[in-house]
Amino acid sequence: MSFLAPLFLLGALAVAAPVIFHLIRRTTRERTPFSSLLFLQPDPPRLTQRSRVEHWLLLLLRAAALVLLALAFARPFLRAPAMQRNADGTAKRSVLLVDVSASLRRAGLREASLAKAESVLAKAGPADSVAVLVFADGVRTLMDFSQWSAVPPESRVAQAMARLRETEPTWEGTDLAEALGGAADLLRESASRIPDGDERTPEGGEITVVTDLQEGSRLTGLQGRDWLPGTTLTLSTLTPQNPGNAGIALAAEGPPPAGGGIPPARVRVYSAPDTKSTQFQVGWASADGLQFEGKPLEVYVPPGQARVVSLPWPEQTAGPGRILLKGDAEPFDNLIQAVPPVAAKVTAFYLGSEGADDSKQPLFFLNRALPQSRQVTLELVPVPPSAALPEVEQG
């Protein structure tokens, strides 16, 4: 038996309290009935202190209640043994999930994930079935059970590691729920194909996840999922060399300047709770993406919080630019692409021959009901009913 919160077991020491209270219980002497107290002087009752336990049943009930409370808060549980090969040769089925999300681009995490994956694969026996999957926003199979079994036992680990090394970390987020669901479905599908009498057990399987468990991992998809009985989960957690991380992302477009022109780019600077640095610089990046072009903005971001700053576009900006963040120990997510806002062009045809300045015609009011905006440029083209509609480019 193990405990999720073993420190609460110290609360069982409180069982000494009722024992002490029962030992120091003070009682008055026995009272003798007397017919009249008229000629007697009042005297307070004398207390006697006894050092022996009375009411043993009450003491035991109080002590048991305290012990049960301590056990309840410690949350005991029984460890189910992981699937191991039985003495009769029964093999096990395992699924290895390797994280390839953007957070694995941090220094040292990619190499650490490959080393842990190789260590897990090396423990598989010749009769075992292993599937190798990678995940980020989605899950992808690199080697399924049939492909693993088709490779000679001495070459399985090498082939699986070769496929893992070819898979570079993506720029996607982490959907851990989708990955675990895909692994569970793979185990269930494999169990349904195992014939009777096969040496592999159809019950359950083992899922090993190699991940950094970044804070943004999505887990909501695990609610209500049906798991194959006997399935075990092992987490192999990766620890980054530099704790904490800061990054930037584009926020919603702000209002235009008072004098007109392009609205400034709004940049959200966020920091992880364990980030040590609080001072950052944000600005437009040079052509190589390593330095600032112009003077950057100084931003103070406490750990675990975010700040939004407005960054004016450089003069004569005609195309996309890049925004750079400095002051962060992990540079993998400190450079983003930004595109100046461009109004969408929309062409609408009005079937009618009346003029646009005639206040008695619908076209006059339609022109005023559809004003221009920064997001949309509307062109209203009148077309006589007898004419054919002109062709419009599909955008």
Contacts in CASP RR format, 6 or more apart in sequence:
PFRMAT RR
TARGET T0000
AUTHOR 0000-0000-0000
METHOD contacts of the structure
MODEL  1
MSFLAPLFLLGALAVAAPVIFHLIRRTTRERTPFSSLLFLQPDPPRLTQR
SRVEHWLLLLLRAAALVLLALAFARPFLRAPAMQRNADGTAKRSVLLVDV
SASLRRAGLREASLAKAESVLAKAGPADSVAVLVFADGVRTLMDFSQWSA
VPPESRVAQAMARLRETEPTWEGTDLAEALGGAADLLRESASRIPDGDER
TPEGGEITVVTDLQEGSRLTGLQGRDWLPGTTLTLSTLTPQNPGNAGIAL
AAEGPPPAGGGIPPARVRVYSAPDTKSTQFQVGWASADGLQFEGKPLEVY
VPPGQARVVSLPWPEQTAGPGRILLKGDAEPFDNLIQAVPPVAAKVTAFY
LGSEGADDSKQPLFFLNRALPQSRQVTLELVPVPPSAALPEVEQG
1 76 0 8 1.000
1 77 0 8 1.000
1 78 0 8 1.000
1 79 0 8 1.000
2 76 0 8 1.000
2 77 0 8 1.000
2 78 0 8 1.000
2 79 0 8 1.000
3 9 0 8 1.000
3 74 0 8 1.000
3 75 0 8 1.000
3 76 0 8 1.000
3 77 0 8 1.000
4 74 0 8 1.000
4 75 0 8 1.000
4 76 0 8 1.000
4 77 0 8 1.000
5 73 0 8 1.000
5 74 0 8 1.000
5 75 0 8 1.000
6 74 0 8 1.000
7 74 0 8 1.000
8 70 0 8 1.000
8 73 0 8 1.000
8 74 0 8 1.000
8 75 0 8 1.000
9 70 0 8 1.000
9 71 0 8 1.000
9 74 0 8 1.000
10 70 0 8 1.000
11 66 0 8 1.000
11 69 0 8 1.000
11 70 0 8 1.000
11 73 0 8 1.000
12 66 0 8 1.000
12 67 0 8 1.000
12 70 0 8 1.000
12 71 0 8 1.000
14 66 0 8 1.000
14 70 0 8 1.000
15 63 0 8 1.000
15 66 0 8 1.000
15 67 0 8 1.000
17 66 0 8 1.000
18 59 0 8 1.000
18 62 0 8 1.000
18 63 0 8 1.000
18 66 0 8 1.000
19 53 0 8 1.000
19 59 0 8 1.000
19 63 0 8 1.000
22 53 0 8 1.000
22 54 0 8 1.000
22 55 0 8 1.000
22 58 0 8 1.000
22 59 0 8 1.000
23 51 0 8 1.000
23 52 0 8 1.000
23 53 0 8 1.000
24 49 0 8 1.000
24 51 0 8 1.000
25 50 0 8 1.000
25 54 0 8 1.000
26 47 0 8 1.000
26 48 0 8 1.000
26 49 0 8 1.000
26 50 0 8 1.000
27 47 0 8 1.000
27 48 0 8 1.000
27 50 0 8 1.000
28 45 0 8 1.000
28 46 0 8 1.000
28 47 0 8 1.000
28 48 0 8 1.000
29 45 0 8 1.000
29 46 0 8 1.000
29 48 0 8 1.000
34 40 0 8 1.000
53 59 0 8 1.000
80 230 0 8 1.000
80 232 0 8 1.000
82 206 0 8 1.000
82 232 0 8 1.000
82 234 0 8 1.000
83 92 0 8 1.000
83 93 0 8 1.000
83 94 0 8 1.000
83 201 0 8 1.000
83 204 0 8 1.000
83 205 0 8 1.000
83 206 0 8 1.000
83 230 0 8 1.000
83 232 0 8 1.000
84 92 0 8 1.000
85 91 0 8 1.000
85 92 0 8 1.000
85 125 0 8 1.000
85 127 0 8 1.000
85 128 0 8 1.000
86 201 0 8 1.000
89 127 0 8 1.000
89 199 0 8 1.000
90 199 0 8 1.000
90 200 0 8 1.000
90 201 0 8 1.000
91 125 0 8 1.000
91 127 0 8 1.000
91 128 0 8 1.000
91 129 0 8 1.000
91 199 0 8 1.000
91 200 0 8 1.000
91 201 0 8 1.000
92 128 0 8 1.000
92 129 0 8 1.000
92 200 0 8 1.000
92 201 0 8 1.000
92 205 0 8 1.000
92 206 0 8 1.000
93 128 0 8 1.000
93 129 0 8 1.000
93 130 0 8 1.000
93 131 0 8 1.000
93 145 0 8 1.000
93 187 0 8 1.000
93 190 0 8 1.000
93 191 0 8 1.000
93 200 0 8 1.000
93 201 0 8 1.000
93 204 0 8 1.000
93 205 0 8 1.000
93 206 0 8 1.000
94 120 0 8 1.000
94 124 0 8 1.000
94 128 0 8 1.000
94 129 0 8 1.000
94 130 0 8 1.000
94 131 0 8 1.000
94 205 0 8 1.000
94 206 0 8 1.000
94 207 0 8 1.000
94 208 0 8 1.000
95 130 0 8 1.000
95 131 0 8 1.000
95 133 0 8 1.000
95 183 0 8 1.000
95 186 0 8 1.000
95 187 0 8 1.000
95 205 0 8 1.000
95 206 0 8 1.000
95 207 0 8 1.000
95 208 0 8 1.000
96 117 0 8 1.000
96 120 0 8 1.000
96 121 0 8 1.000
96 130 0 8 1.000
96 131 0 8 1.000
96 132 0 8 1.000
96 133 0 8 1.000
96 160 0 8 1.000
96 208 0 8 1.000
96 210 0 8 1.000
97 133 0 8 1.000
97 134 0 8 1.000
97 135 0 8 1.000
97 139 0 8 1.000
97 179 0 8 1.000
97 180 0 8 1.000
97 183 0 8 1.000
97 207 0 8 1.000
97 208 0 8 1.000
97 209 0 8 1.000
97 210 0 8 1.000
97 211 0 8 1.000
98 113 0 8 1.000
98 117 0 8 1.000
98 132 0 8 1.000
98 133 0 8 1.000
98 134 0 8 1.000
98 135 0 8 1.000
98 164 0 8 1.000
98 167 0 8 1.000
98 210 0 8 1.000
98 211 0 8 1.000
99 113 0 8 1.000
99 134 0 8 1.000
99 135 0 8 1.000
99 136 0 8 1.000
99 174 0 8 1.000
99 209 0 8 1.000
99 210 0 8 1.000
99 211 0 8 1.000
99 212 0 8 1.000
99 238 0 8 1.000
100 134 0 8 1.000
100 135 0 8 1.000
100 136 0 8 1.000
100 167 0 8 1.000
100 168 0 8 1.000
100 169 0 8 1.000
100 170 0 8 1.000
101 135 0 8 1.000
101 136 0 8 1.000
101 137 0 8 1.000
101 169 0 8 1.000
101 170 0 8 1.000
101 172 0 8 1.000
101 173 0 8 1.000
101 174 0 8 1.000
101 214 0 8 1.000
102 136 0 8 1.000
102 169 0 8 1.000
102 170 0 8 1.000
102 171 0 8 1.000
102 172 0 8 1.000
102 173 0 8 1.000
102 332 0 8 1.000
102 333 0 8 1.000
103 109 0 8 1.000
103 173 0 8 1.000
103 174 0 8 1.000
103 212 0 8 1.000
103 214 0 8 1.000
103 245 0 8 1.000
104 110 0 8 1.000
104 113 0 8 1.000
104 169 0 8 1.000
104 212 0 8 1.000
104 238 0 8 1.000
105 169 0 8 1.000
105 332 0 8 1.000
105 333 0 8 1.000
106 212 0 8 1.000
106 240 0 8 1.000
106 241 0 8 1.000
106 242 0 8 1.000
106 245 0 8 1.000
106 330 0 8 1.000
106 332 0 8 1.000
107 240 0 8 1.000
107 241 0 8 1.000
107 242 0 8 1.000
107 330 0 8 1.000
108 240 0 8 1.000
108 241 0 8 1.000
109 212 0 8 1.000
109 238 0 8 1.000
109 240 0 8 1.000
110 169 0 8 1.000
112 238 0 8 1.000
112 239 0 8 1.000
113 210 0 8 1.000
113 211 0 8 1.000
113 238 0 8 1.000
114 161 0 8 1.000
114 164 0 8 1.000
114 165 0 8 1.000
116 210 0 8 1.000
116 236 0 8 1.000
116 238 0 8 1.000
117 132 0 8 1.000
117 160 0 8 1.000
117 161 0 8 1.000
117 164 0 8 1.000
117 210 0 8 1.000
118 157 0 8 1.000
118 161 0 8 1.000
120 208 0 8 1.000
120 210 0 8 1.000
120 236 0 8 1.000
121 130 0 8 1.000
121 132 0 8 1.000
121 156 0 8 1.000
121 157 0 8 1.000
121 160 0 8 1.000
121 161 0 8 1.000
122 157 0 8 1.000
124 130 0 8 1.000
124 156 0 8 1.000
124 157 0 8 1.000
125 153 0 8 1.000
126 153 0 8 1.000
127 199 0 8 1.000
127 200 0 8 1.000
129 145 0 8 1.000
129 148 0 8 1.000
129 149 0 8 1.000
129 190 0 8 1.000
129 200 0 8 1.000
130 143 0 8 1.000
130 145 0 8 1.000
130 148 0 8 1.000
130 156 0 8 1.000
130 160 0 8 1.000
131 141 0 8 1.000
131 143 0 8 1.000
131 144 0 8 1.000
131 145 0 8 1.000
131 148 0 8 1.000
131 183 0 8 1.000
131 186 0 8 1.000
131 190 0 8 1.000
132 141 0 8 1.000
132 142 0 8 1.000
132 143 0 8 1.000
132 148 0 8 1.000
132 160 0 8 1.000
132 163 0 8 1.000
132 164 0 8 1.000
133 139 0 8 1.000
133 140 0 8 1.000
133 141 0 8 1.000
133 142 0 8 1.000
133 179 0 8 1.000
133 182 0 8 1.000
133 183 0 8 1.000
133 186 0 8 1.000
134 140 0 8 1.000
134 142 0 8 1.000
134 164 0 8 1.000
134 167 0 8 1.000
135 174 0 8 1.000
135 175 0 8 1.000
135 176 0 8 1.000
135 178 0 8 1.000
135 179 0 8 1.000
136 169 0 8 1.000
136 170 0 8 1.000
136 172 0 8 1.000
136 173 0 8 1.000
136 174 0 8 1.000
136 175 0 8 1.000
137 170 0 8 1.000
137 172 0 8 1.000
137 173 0 8 1.000
137 174 0 8 1.000
137 175 0 8 1.000
137 178 0 8 1.000
138 172 0 8 1.000
138 175 0 8 1.000
138 178 0 8 1.000
138 179 0 8 1.000
139 175 0 8 1.000
139 178 0 8 1.000
139 179 0 8 1.000
139 181 0 8 1.000
139 182 0 8 1.000
139 183 0 8 1.000
141 186 0 8 1.000
142 160 0 8 1.000
142 163 0 8 1.000
142 164 0 8 1.000
142 167 0 8 1.000
143 159 0 8 1.000
143 160 0 8 1.000
143 163 0 8 1.000
144 186 0 8 1.000
145 186 0 8 1.000
145 190 0 8 1.000
148 156 0 8 1.000
148 160 0 8 1.000
151 159 0 8 1.000
173 216 0 8 1.000
174 211 0 8 1.000
174 214 0 8 1.000
174 216 0 8 1.000
174 217 0 8 1.000
174 218 0 8 1.000
175 217 0 8 1.000
175 218 0 8 1.000
176 209 0 8 1.000
176 211 0 8 1.000
176 213 0 8 1.000
176 217 0 8 1.000
176 218 0 8 1.000
176 219 0 8 1.000
177 218 0 8 1.000
177 219 0 8 1.000
177 220 0 8 1.000
177 221 0 8 1.000
177 222 0 8 1.000
178 218 0 8 1.000
178 221 0 8 1.000
179 209 0 8 1.000
180 207 0 8 1.000
180 209 0 8 1.000
180 222 0 8 1.000
180 233 0 8 1.000
181 222 0 8 1.000
181 225 0 8 1.000
183 207 0 8 1.000
184 207 0 8 1.000
184 225 0 8 1.000
184 227 0 8 1.000
184 228 0 8 1.000
184 231 0 8 1.000
187 204 0 8 1.000
187 205 0 8 1.000
187 207 0 8 1.000
187 228 0 8 1.000
187 231 0 8 1.000
188 228 0 8 1.000
191 202 0 8 1.000
191 203 0 8 1.000
191 204 0 8 1.000
191 228 0 8 1.000
194 200 0 8 1.000
194 202 0 8 1.000
203 228 0 8 1.000
203 229 0 8 1.000
203 230 0 8 1.000
204 228 0 8 1.000
204 229 0 8 1.000
204 230 0 8 1.000
204 231 0 8 1.000
204 232 0 8 1.000
205 228 0 8 1.000
205 230 0 8 1.000
205 231 0 8 1.000
205 232 0 8 1.000
206 231 0 8 1.000
206 232 0 8 1.000
206 233 0 8 1.000
206 234 0 8 1.000
207 231 0 8 1.000
207 232 0 8 1.000
207 233 0 8 1.000
207 234 0 8 1.000
208 233 0 8 1.000
208 234 0 8 1.000
208 236 0 8 1.000
209 233 0 8 1.000
209 234 0 8 1.000
209 235 0 8 1.000
209 236 0 8 1.000
210 236 0 8 1.000
210 238 0 8 1.000
211 217 0 8 1.000
211 235 0 8 1.000
211 236 0 8 1.000
211 237 0 8 1.000
211 238 0 8 1.000
212 237 0 8 1.000
212 238 0 8 1.000
212 239 0 8 1.000
212 240 0 8 1.000
213 235 0 8 1.000
213 237 0 8 1.000
213 238 0 8 1.000
215 272 0 8 1.000
215 273 0 8 1.000
240 330 0 8 1.000
242 329 0 8 1.000
242 330 0 8 1.000
243 274 0 8 1.000
243 275 0 8 1.000
243 276 0 8 1.000
244 271 0 8 1.000
244 272 0 8 1.000
244 273 0 8 1.000
244 274 0 8 1.000
244 275 0 8 1.000
244 276 0 8 1.000
244 329 0 8 1.000
244 330 0 8 1.000
245 271 0 8 1.000
245 272 0 8 1.000
245 275 0 8 1.000
245 328 0 8 1.000
245 329 0 8 1.000
245 330 0 8 1.000
245 333 0 8 1.000
246 269 0 8 1.000
246 270 0 8 1.000
246 271 0 8 1.000
246 272 0 8 1.000
246 275 0 8 1.000
246 277 0 8 1.000
246 280 0 8 1.000
246 301 0 8 1.000
246 325 0 8 1.000
246 327 0 8 1.000
246 328 0 8 1.000
246 330 0 8 1.000
246 334 0 8 1.000
247 269 0 8 1.000
247 270 0 8 1.000
247 271 0 8 1.000
247 325 0 8 1.000
247 328 0 8 1.000
247 333 0 8 1.000
247 334 0 8 1.000
248 267 0 8 1.000
248 268 0 8 1.000
248 269 0 8 1.000
248 270 0 8 1.000
248 282 0 8 1.000
248 323 0 8 1.000
248 325 0 8 1.000
248 333 0 8 1.000
248 334 0 8 1.000
248 336 0 8 1.000
249 267 0 8 1.000
249 268 0 8 1.000
249 270 0 8 1.000
249 336 0 8 1.000
250 265 0 8 1.000
250 266 0 8 1.000
250 267 0 8 1.000
250 268 0 8 1.000
250 323 0 8 1.000
250 336 0 8 1.000
250 338 0 8 1.000
251 266 0 8 1.000
251 267 0 8 1.000
251 268 0 8 1.000
251 308 0 8 1.000
252 266 0 8 1.000
253 263 0 8 1.000
253 266 0 8 1.000
253 341 0 8 1.000
254 263 0 8 1.000
254 264 0 8 1.000
254 266 0 8 1.000
254 310 0 8 1.000
255 263 0 8 1.000
256 262 0 8 1.000
256 263 0 8 1.000
256 374 0 8 1.000
257 263 0 8 1.000
257 264 0 8 1.000
262 313 0 8 1.000
262 317 0 8 1.000
262 340 0 8 1.000
262 341 0 8 1.000
263 341 0 8 1.000
263 374 0 8 1.000
264 310 0 8 1.000
264 311 0 8 1.000
264 312 0 8 1.000
264 313 0 8 1.000
265 310 0 8 1.000
265 311 0 8 1.000
265 312 0 8 1.000
265 313 0 8 1.000
265 323 0 8 1.000
265 338 0 8 1.000
266 308 0 8 1.000
266 309 0 8 1.000
266 310 0 8 1.000
266 311 0 8 1.000
267 282 0 8 1.000
267 308 0 8 1.000
267 309 0 8 1.000
267 310 0 8 1.000
267 311 0 8 1.000
267 323 0 8 1.000
268 306 0 8 1.000
268 307 0 8 1.000
268 308 0 8 1.000
269 280 0 8 1.000
269 282 0 8 1.000
269 299 0 8 1.000
269 301 0 8 1.000
269 306 0 8 1.000
269 307 0 8 1.000
269 308 0 8 1.000
269 309 0 8 1.000
269 325 0 8 1.000
270 301 0 8 1.000
270 304 0 8 1.000
270 305 0 8 1.000
270 306 0 8 1.000
271 277 0 8 1.000
271 278 0 8 1.000
271 301 0 8 1.000
271 302 0 8 1.000
271 303 0 8 1.000
271 304 0 8 1.000
271 305 0 8 1.000
271 306 0 8 1.000
272 303 0 8 1.000
272 304 0 8 1.000
273 303 0 8 1.000
273 304 0 8 1.000
274 303 0 8 1.000
275 303 0 8 1.000
275 304 0 8 1.000
275 328 0 8 1.000
276 303 0 8 1.000
276 329 0 8 1.000
277 327 0 8 1.000
277 328 0 8 1.000
277 329 0 8 1.000
278 300 0 8 1.000
278 301 0 8 1.000
278 302 0 8 1.000
278 303 0 8 1.000
279 298 0 8 1.000
279 299 0 8 1.000
279 300 0 8 1.000
279 327 0 8 1.000
280 298 0 8 1.000
280 299 0 8 1.000
280 300 0 8 1.000
280 301 0 8 1.000
280 325 0 8 1.000
280 326 0 8 1.000
280 327 0 8 1.000
280 328 0 8 1.000
281 292 0 8 1.000
281 296 0 8 1.000
281 297 0 8 1.000
281 298 0 8 1.000
281 299 0 8 1.000
281 325 0 8 1.000
281 326 0 8 1.000
281 327 0 8 1.000
282 296 0 8 1.000
282 297 0 8 1.000
282 299 0 8 1.000
282 309 0 8 1.000
282 311 0 8 1.000
282 323 0 8 1.000
282 324 0 8 1.000
282 325 0 8 1.000
283 292 0 8 1.000
283 293 0 8 1.000
283 294 0 8 1.000
283 296 0 8 1.000
283 297 0 8 1.000
283 311 0 8 1.000
283 323 0 8 1.000
283 324 0 8 1.000
283 325 0 8 1.000
284 292 0 8 1.000
284 293 0 8 1.000
284 294 0 8 1.000
284 311 0 8 1.000
284 314 0 8 1.000
284 321 0 8 1.000
284 322 0 8 1.000
284 323 0 8 1.000
284 324 0 8 1.000
285 291 0 8 1.000
285 292 0 8 1.000
285 293 0 8 1.000
285 321 0 8 1.000
285 322 0 8 1.000
285 323 0 8 1.000
285 324 0 8 1.000
285 335 0 8 1.000
286 292 0 8 1.000
286 293 0 8 1.000
289 322 0 8 1.000
289 324 0 8 1.000
289 335 0 8 1.000
290 324 0 8 1.000
291 324 0 8 1.000
292 324 0 8 1.000
292 326 0 8 1.000
293 314 0 8 1.000
296 324 0 8 1.000
296 326 0 8 1.000
297 309 0 8 1.000
297 311 0 8 1.000
299 307 0 8 1.000
299 309 0 8 1.000
300 307 0 8 1.000
301 307 0 8 1.000
311 323 0 8 1.000
313 340 0 8 1.000
317 340 0 8 1.000
318 340 0 8 1.000
319 339 0 8 1.000
319 340 0 8 1.000
320 337 0 8 1.000
320 338 0 8 1.000
320 339 0 8 1.000
320 340 0 8 1.000
321 337 0 8 1.000
321 338 0 8 1.000
321 339 0 8 1.000
322 335 0 8 1.000
322 336 0 8 1.000
322 337 0 8 1.000
322 338 0 8 1.000
323 335 0 8 1.000
323 336 0 8 1.000
323 338 0 8 1.000
324 334 0 8 1.000
324 335 0 8 1.000
325 334 0 8 1.000
325 335 0 8 1.000
326 334 0 8 1.000
328 334 0 8 1.000
341 374 0 8 1.000
341 375 0 8 1.000
343 373 0 8 1.000
343 374 0 8 1.000
343 375 0 8 1.000
343 376 0 8 1.000
343 377 0 8 1.000
344 375 0 8 1.000
344 376 0 8 1.000
344 377 0 8 1.000
345 377 0 8 1.000
345 379 0 8 1.000
346 376 0 8 1.000
346 377 0 8 1.000
346 378 0 8 1.000
346 379 0 8 1.000
347 378 0 8 1.000
347 379 0 8 1.000
347 381 0 8 1.000
347 392 0 8 1.000
348 370 0 8 1.000
348 378 0 8 1.000
348 379 0 8 1.000
348 380 0 8 1.000
348 381 0 8 1.000
349 381 0 8 1.000
349 382 0 8 1.000
349 383 0 8 1.000
349 389 0 8 1.000
349 390 0 8 1.000
350 363 0 8 1.000
350 366 0 8 1.000
350 380 0 8 1.000
350 381 0 8 1.000
350 382 0 8 1.000
350 383 0 8 1.000
351 383 0 8 1.000
351 384 0 8 1.000
351 385 0 8 1.000
352 363 0 8 1.000
352 382 0 8 1.000
352 383 0 8 1.000
352 384 0 8 1.000
352 385 0 8 1.000
353 382 0 8 1.000
353 384 0 8 1.000
353 385 0 8 1.000
354 361 0 8 1.000
354 362 0 8 1.000
354 363 0 8 1.000
354 382 0 8 1.000
355 361 0 8 1.000
355 363 0 8 1.000
355 364 0 8 1.000
355 382 0 8 1.000
356 363 0 8 1.000
356 364 0 8 1.000
356 367 0 8 1.000
356 382 0 8 1.000
357 364 0 8 1.000
358 364 0 8 1.000
363 380 0 8 1.000
363 382 0 8 1.000
366 380 0 8 1.000
367 380 0 8 1.000
370 378 0 8 1.000
370 380 0 8 1.000
372 378 0 8 1.000
381 390 0 8 1.000
383 389 0 8 1.000
383 390 0 8 1.000
END
